[in-house]
Amino acid sequence: MRDSAFIRRNLANTLAGTDFQGLGERHAGKVRDVYVKGDHIILVTTDRVSAFDVVLGTIPFKGQVLNQIAGYWFDAAREIVATHLIDTPDPNVAVVKRCEALPVEMVVRGYITGSLWRAYAAGERTIYGLRLPDGMRRDQKFDAPIITPTTKAVIGEHDQPVSPDEVVARGLVDKRRWNEICAAAIALFDKGSRLARERGLILVDTKYEFGVADGKLVLIDEVHTPDSSRYWMADGYEGLFTAGEDQRMLDKENLRQWLIERGFSGQGTPPALTDEVRVMLATKYIELFEQMTARPFAHTDEPIAPRVETNLRKAGHL
């Protein structure tokens, strides 16, 4: 794993955004710059970081980590469901098949933590249409993973929790498609959990997004990244859980907790990211990449934006 000095040296070498003329119709998401051209979409994963649906700044190497972990998992997911990934011409770029995105995010949870725990601790017992038992403790494992869907929000708005019955009743997806995406989400979570355990990690929860292409279900967006998932170190989980102490996290929850400690949880003005928190999160993301994929994180001090443009030109997209 790269040391913090390497990350500090690259605090200014981040990809905050792109505007490539001729690459396609551009749309900026919270993290990705999306270029639509014909049947293909080119996703440029920037180093932007968001929390509580607010874009906060950049984290060194974050885009590369997300794009390469997603690529790793799209390959692994193909035995379960079709995916939209076609090619990765640059560490920060994915070329994908254009799909009709379904307007619901499938959040699968293996443990009660994060926002779900905060709601439970506040006294809520029926959440996302599910009745949770009394007496649960923070970070406790569910007997079986649960699905807590949300609507897909636009930038500047918050994802909204929705029950499975509401998903169908509101026409977000029909019953047949709902059953199909539930089965795919649970199968993906099971595969991700098993591989994580083999690598000394716990896949705590994650979100999946799906689309439809030629009438068939397709896995889209990102898979099992530290932005879309929570990961804990498996070693020490039981002791920390018994003691009621925080788990060792390798994901964006580190940033969320940093923000909450400073009084921000989505309302008002967020605190400015310090160099220390940016280095901390980059270190966690790279550590997760290396442990999950069993591959070294390959990067240099090369400026990112010119490299991305060069590789897009080599691949014939520009």
Beta strands, then each sheet from edge to edge (+ up, - down):
strand 1: 25-28
strand 2: 32-37
strand 3: 40-45
strand 4: 48-51
strand 5: 54-58
strand 6: 82-83
strand 7: 85-90
strand 8: 93-97
strand 9: 100-101
strand 10: 104-112
strand 11: 126-127
strand 12: 130-131
strand 13: 140-147
strand 14: 150-151
strand 15: 201-213
strand 16: 216-220
strand 17: 229-233
sheet 1: 1+ 2- 3+ 8- 7+
sheet 2: 4+ 5-
sheet 3: 6+ 16+ 15- 9+
sheet 4: 6+ 16+ 15- 10+ 13-
sheet 5: 6+ 16+ 15- 17+
sheet 6: 6+ 16+ 15- 10+ 14-
sheet 7: 11+ 12-
end
